[in-house]
């Protein structure tokens, strides 16, 4: 899955594809599920999602019309620095397998 995500970044490089950016943004903040193997590779998975997101939005800066309403910088700062995830519009399921952060 991690290698496929990097391939998506290479495939859509410099395209500012909104659907792929939204998907990868969700994957960066994706909580580990009940399956144990994803929890062990979580950092690698999130890092690869971030790299792929960077490749897709390569050179766009804040000037991309298709990505302007996503507030990418705000979402990424919340992921880096922690903080309230209420402003991040990402669905997360509740359950005992969630790791509470922030």
C-alpha positions in Angstrom: 0.0 0.0 0.0 2.8 2.4 0.8 4.6 1.8 -2.5 1.3 2.2 -4.4 0.7 5.5 -2.6 4.1 6.7 -3.8 3.2 5.6 -7.3 0.1 7.7 -7.2 2.2 10.7 -6.2 4.5 10.0 -9.2 1.6 9.4 -11.6 -0.3 12.6 -10.6 2.8 14.7 -10.1 2.3 18.5 -10.6 -1.4 18.0 -11.6 -3.1 19.4 -8.5 -5.8 16.7 -8.8 -8.3 17.6 -6.1 -9.6 14.1 -5.5 -6.2 12.6 -5.0 -5.1 15.5 -2.7 -8.2 15.0 -0.6 -7.6 11.3 -0.4 -4.0 11.6 0.6 -4.8 14.3 3.1 -7.2 11.8 4.8 -4.5 9.1 4.7 -2.0 11.3 6.5 -4.2 11.6 9.5 -5.7 8.1 9.2 -5.8 6.4 12.7 -4.5 2.9 12.9 -7.3 0.4 12.6 -7.9 -2.9 14.4 -5.4 -4.7 12.1 -2.0 -4.7 13.9 0.2 -4.5 10.8 -1.0 -1.0 9.9 -0.4 0.3 13.4 3.2 -0.9 13.2 3.8 0.9 9.8 1.8 4.0 10.6 4.7 6.5 10.5 5.9 5.1 7.1 2.4 5.2 5.7 1.8 8.8 6.8 5.2 10.0 5.6 4.6 8.4 2.2 1.1 10.0 2.0 2.7 13.4 2.7 5.4 12.9 0.1 2.8 11.9 -2.5 0.7 14.9 -1.6 3.7 17.1 -2.0 4.4 15.6 -5.4 0.8 16.2 -6.6 0.7 19.8 -5.4 4.3 20.4 -6.6 4.9 24.1 -7.3 1.2 25.1 -6.8 1.8 27.1 -3.6 -1.4 28.9 -2.6 -2.2 29.9 -6.1 -4.0 26.7 -7.2 -7.6 27.4 -7.9 -8.7 23.8 -7.5 -7.1 23.4 -4.1 -7.7 26.9 -2.6 -10.6 26.0 -0.4 -9.0 22.9 1.1 -6.8 24.9 3.5 -3.9 22.4 3.0 -1.5 24.5 5.1 -3.9 24.6 8.1 -4.5 20.8 7.9 -0.8 20.0 7.6 0.1 22.3 10.5 -2.4 20.5 12.7 -0.9 17.2 11.8 2.6 18.4 12.5 2.0 20.4 15.7 -1.0 18.6 17.1 -4.0 20.5 18.3 -7.7 20.4 17.9 -8.8 18.1 15.1 -12.3 19.6 15.2 -11.4 22.0 12.4 -10.1 19.1 10.2 -13.0 17.7 8.3 -12.0 14.0 8.3 -14.2 11.2 9.5 -12.8 9.0 12.1 -14.6 6.0 13.7 -14.7 5.6 17.4 -13.4 2.5 19.0 -10.9 1.1 21.4 -8.2 0.8 18.7 -7.9 4.6 18.4 -4.8 6.3 19.8 -5.7 9.7 21.2 -3.2 12.3 20.2 -2.9 16.0 20.7 
